[in-house]
Amino acid sequence: MKIIVQKFGGTSTATPPLREAAVERIRQALSGGYQSVAVVSAMGRAGEPYATDTLKELAINLFPPTPSRELDLLMHCGEIIAAAVLSATLQRVGIRARAFTGSQAGLVTDGCYGEARVVACEPARIRRSLQEGEVAVVAGFQGAAPNGEINTLGRGGSDTTAVILGAALQAERVEIYTDVRGIATADPHILREARIIPHLTHSEVSQLVYEGARVIHPPAVEVAMKHNLNLVIRSLTEKDPGTLIHTGVETSADGFTASPRRVVTGIAHAADIVQLTVEFAAPDPELEMQLFERLAAAGISIDLISVFPEIKIFTIKEEALKRAVQVLEGLGLRFSVEENCAKVAVIGLGMRGIPGVMAQVVRALNEKEITILQTADSNISIGLLIRRPDLAAAVETLHRHFALGRLEEAPEKAAGEQPAQA
């Protein structure tokens, strides 16, 4: 039995014409000899009656401190409605289908409300449905703890539902249908020259997501990487093949060998960043440990960390600044704040082991008089903290410097060469 998992986002199930487009994608899979598992998000966006944010706002407006348990019970209804509606739409055109909640599909969670992790997947009912010739339509974004309590998986959790089911069912691939044509070389809202990348490795996509690209739920990429599961991100309504996400080795099912052709394949960014510089009167390992432990206890994630004996420099999200200030003042530490910052990152599997990429990045930004406040790098990425007003110019400069606007034809550059300007 050849299985394909097809995930349809909220904008892909919001209206009758879009649901018909989803039905056509499922029909194509069936015609190709596959059994289809369709995973759905709640229909529409905030303000529309069955959207997750709309349901959440209903509770918050009634009683602002609504307990997390009740919020999860309410919010998980949106996906169940979408699953039932898509199942009925399929049956109307003669395609046998059956809708399932997340727990009925076998997703077992850790009991954490709002941001649950799936600890096991036992999709026996889904297998039976497929064996009986049905399309299994599964409500994403949810599961149940061993004690039966309903949990949601956090924003974007339907992606993770699809990938976990794909791994458990040994699916050939997971297709994620959305309102974009695939993963682009940069955010098209910032840069019109951005191009769709035909294929990327799991590692590259994971780094893109970590650096701010909102293309897929981060845990979904981690699960796919662990199970060597191919993902495709593509448009519901357009014919473009989208972006294939793979292991980076030859994949017989898709008939290609994926080896990196470029040093840099994409640019990601995150706005609303704040840089904190913390001063210590003298080296104090115990106080340093308290600082980072208390930041963690306050739910503050830190990034771009530079640690010196008497100075610690790091970045946080702007929304966490008030909590961070409370921690620092509580410890009696001197600190300064650089607000209105952004982070831009260049990412590519091809930069691994290639010297000179940082030099190219710094040169390109310096030529445009864009100040670099802080940097960090891994073997496939270079992250740079800049001032937020420079963000669009930085993305455009780096995108052009590495010739990402001509993704298909530009060859990989040696470390010492200047890439052609787009």
N, C-alpha and C positions, 0 to 999 in steps of 0.2 A: 504494500500500500504506500504510494507516494503522497506525502503530506506537504502542504504549504500553509503557512499561517499568514493571514492578511489582516493588518491592523488599520482601522479607519478612524481618523481623528474626529473631534467634535464638529469641525467645519465640513467634514465629509459625510456627515449624517444629519445635517441641520435642516435640509429641505427635501421635498419629494424628488426634484431633479437630481440632487446630489446622491440621494439614496439609490436612485435608479442607476447612477454611474457606478456606485459601489456594487450593486447587483451585477452589472456588466463585467466588472473586474472579477467577481467570483465566478461568473459564467465562463470567462476566459480560462480561469484556472481549471475548472471542471472539464472543459473541452480539451485541455492539454493533458488530461489523464491524472490530475491531482485530486486528492480529497482536501477540502478547504476548511480551515478553522478561521472564522472571522472574529476578531477582537475589536470591540467598539468603545469609544469614549462617549461621554454625555453629549447630547445634541446641542450645538451652538456655543456661543460665548456669553460672557456676563451680560445679564439683562434679558436674555431669552429664557423662556419659562423652565426648561429642564436642564440648563447649564449648571455645572458644579458650583460656580461662584454665586449664581442666583440662589441656589438652594442654601448655600452657606450663609448668605446675607439674610435670608428669611429668618434663620435662627438667631443670628447676631442682633438683628433689629428687634426681635421679640425679647431677648434676654442676653445682653452682651457677654456675660461669663458662662455661656452655654458649655456644659462639660464636653470634653473631647469625645467621650463615648457616644453622646447623643449627636454630636456633629458628624461623626463617622456614619452613624446609622442613617442620617439624613442625606449626606453627600453621596453615599454609595448608590442611592436610588437612581441618580441620573443615568448611570451606565446600564442599569437593569432596564430602564425604560427604552434606552437606545437599542439594547439587544433584542427586546421583545418586538420593537417596531421593525428592525431590519429583518428579523426572522419572519414576521408577517409579510413583509414586502417580498421576500424570496418565495414564500409559499404562494403568494398571489400570482406569480408568474410561472408556477409549476415546479419550483425547485424545493425539494424537501429540506426542511431546516428545523432546528430545535435551539431554543435560547437557554443559556445557563448563567447563573450568578458566578462570581469568582470562587466562592466556596464549593458550589456544585461542580465546578471545573477542576477542583482538587487543589487549589492554592491554599497552603497552610502558612499562617503568618506568626510572627513572634509576639503578638499581643500589644504592640505599640500603636497607639491611636495617632492618626494623622500622617505618620511617616513610617509605616510598618515595613518590615523586611520579610520576604517570602523565605521560609526555612525548609519547605518541602513542597513538591508538586506531585500529586497522585491522580492523574487524569483518566482514571478508568472509565468514567461515564462519557468522556469525550471520545475515547477509543471506540466504545460501543456505538456511539452515535455515528461515527465515521464508517464503521463496519456495516451499519444498517443503511448506508448510502445517503446520510443526511449531511448538510452543512451545519457544523457546530458553531453557534453564535455566542460568544462569551463576553460578559460584562467585564471590562478592564478596570484597573485602578483599585482593586479590592481583593480581599481574601478573608479567611476566618482563622482565629487562633484555635488551638486544640480544645479550648473550653467553649467554642462556638461563638465567641465575641467577634463582631464584624470589625475589620480594620481597613483603612484606606492606605494607599502606597505613596502618597505625596503627589504633587503636581507633575504631570507627565507619566504617571504610573502605569497607564495603559500600554505604553511602549514596553515596559518591563514585563507586564502580564503576557504580552505577545511573545517576547523572547524566551521567557521561562517555559511557556507552553511549547514553543518551537523546540527547545532543548529536550524537554521531557518526552515529546512525541517523536523525536529524531526527524524533525521536518527537514526538507531539502533547503529551505530558506524561509526567512520572514520578510514580508513586504510591508512597508509602512507607508500608507497613502496619506498625503497631506495637501496643503494649499501652496506648496513650493515645488519646484521642479527637481530638487535634489539639494545636495550640500554644495554651497558656493565657495569660491576662493576668498571671499570676504562678504560681509553683510551687505546685500544689495540695497538696503535702505540707506546705507552710507555711501556706497560706491556703485554707480550704475555699470561700471566696467566689469564687475564681478561675473565670473563664469562658473557654470556647474562643473564639478569635478567628476569625471566618469567613474573612477574607483579609488578607494582609500583603504588603508588597513585599519583594523580595530584600534591599534595604538594611536594612530593619527586622529581618529575621530574622538577617542577618549580624551586626548589632549585638547582638541578643539573645544569640546564640551566643557572641560575643566577651565579653559581660559575664557569662557563666556558665550560660545556659540550655542544658540538655543535650537538645536536640530533634533535632539533625541534625549530621552531621559538617561542620565549618566549610568545608573545601575544596569540599564538594558545593554549598554555597550560592554560592561564588565561581564555580564552573563554570557553574551555572545562570544566574547573573547575566550572565556573559560571553556566553552563547548565547541569552539571552532565553527560557529554557526554563521552562515552568510546572511547579511541584511541588505535590503534594497530600500532606499528612500526615494519616493517618486511622487509625481502629481497624480491626483485622482482623475483629472479630466483631460490632461494633455498626454500626447503619445511619447514624450521623451522617456528614454530608458532610466533616467534618474542616476543616483549614485549607488554603486555596489560597494558594500563594506565587507572585507574579507580578511583572511589570516595573513595575506602577503605571500602565500606560496601557491603553487599551481592548484587550481580547483577544477576537478574534472566535470562537475555538474554544470559549470558555466563556461568551460572550455577556454580558459585563458591563464597566462602566467602573469602574476602581478608583481612586478619589481619596480621600485621607485625610480622614476625618470628624472626627478628634480630634487634639488637641495631643499627647496621650500615649496609646499603644495597649497598652503592656505594661511590666511591672516584672521585671527580672532581678536575680540576686544571685550572689555568690560568697563562700563562707566560707573559713576557713583562710588569711587574709591577714595579712601582717606589714608594718608601716611602719618604714622605716629613715630616720634623720636623720643625715646625714654632715656634719661640720664641717671646714672648711679654715682653716688659720691665716691665710691671705691668698688672694686670688684667684690661681688657678694653673691656667690652661687645659690645660697639659700633664698635670698630675696628674689633672685632671678627665677628660681623654680616656682616660688609663690606667684609671681607675676603671670607666668604662662598657665599655671594651674587654675588661677582664678579667672583668667580670660576664658579658658575652656569651660569652667563651671558656669560662666555667664552665657554660654552658647555662642561665643564669638570665635569665628574661624579666622585665622591670620594667614597672611601670604607674604611673598617677597621679603623674607626674613634676613636681615643682616645683623649678626651678633658680634659685638666687640666687648672687651672686658668691662668698660664703663658706659657703653652706649648700645642700645638695642633699637633697631629700626625695622618696622614692619608695616604692612598695610591691612586694612579691614574694610568691610562694606560700610558705606556711609550710614546706613540705618542702625549700625551697631555702635556708633560713636558715643552716644550718651552712656550706654552700659560700660564701654571701655573707660571713659573718663571716670565713672564711679569707682571702677576697680583701681585705676592708677591713683586717684585721690585717696582711696581707702588705704593704700600701701604707703602713702606719703612720698610718692615719687615725683620728680620734676619731669615734665614732658612738654613737647610742642606738637602742634597739629598742622599738617599741610592738607587743606581741604581742596575740593574741586579738582580731583585727580582722575585719571583713567589708566587702564592697563591695555597695552596692545601686545600681541604675541605673534611671532612667525613660527610656523610649524611645518615639519616635513621629515619623513623617515630618512630621506636622503642626506640630511645634515649630520647624521650619526657618523662620527669619526672623521668628518671633513673639517679641516682647520680654516679659519678666515671668515666664517659666516658672521660672527659677531662684529668683526671689523667692517664688513659690508653694511650691516644694519646701522651701526653707529655713524658711518660715513654718510649714508643716505639721509638720516635724520638731521645730522649736523649741517648738511648742505641746505636744508630747508629751515635751519635755525630753530629746530624743535628740541627743547631741553629734555634730556633724560635724567630723571630724578633717582632712579634705582633700577637694577636689573636682577634677573634670575634666569637660570637655564637648566635644561635637562638634556638628555642625549638627542631628543627630537624637537625641542622647542627653545625659544628665547623669549622671555617676557620682559617688557619694559614699562616702567611707570613714567607717565608724562602728565602734563597739565591738561585738563579736560577740553579746554578750547582748541587744543592742538590735535584732538583725536581724529577728526575726519582727514586732516592733512597728513597725519602719520600713516593712517590706513592706506590712503591713496599713494603716498610716496613709496611705502614698502611694496605694495601691490605692483606698482610700475617698475620698481627697481628689480624685482625678481621675475618680471615679465609674465605675471599670472593671468593677464588678460588674453594671452595667447597660449592657453594651457596645453592644447593638443599638439601644437607644432614646435614649441620651444624646447630645445634640448637641455639636458642637465648641464649646469655650468661648473667648471672647475673652480676651486676656491679662490684663485687669484684673478679670475676673469670678471669683467664688468658685464652684468646681464643687459640685454637690449632693453630699451625703454619702450613701454607700450604706447 
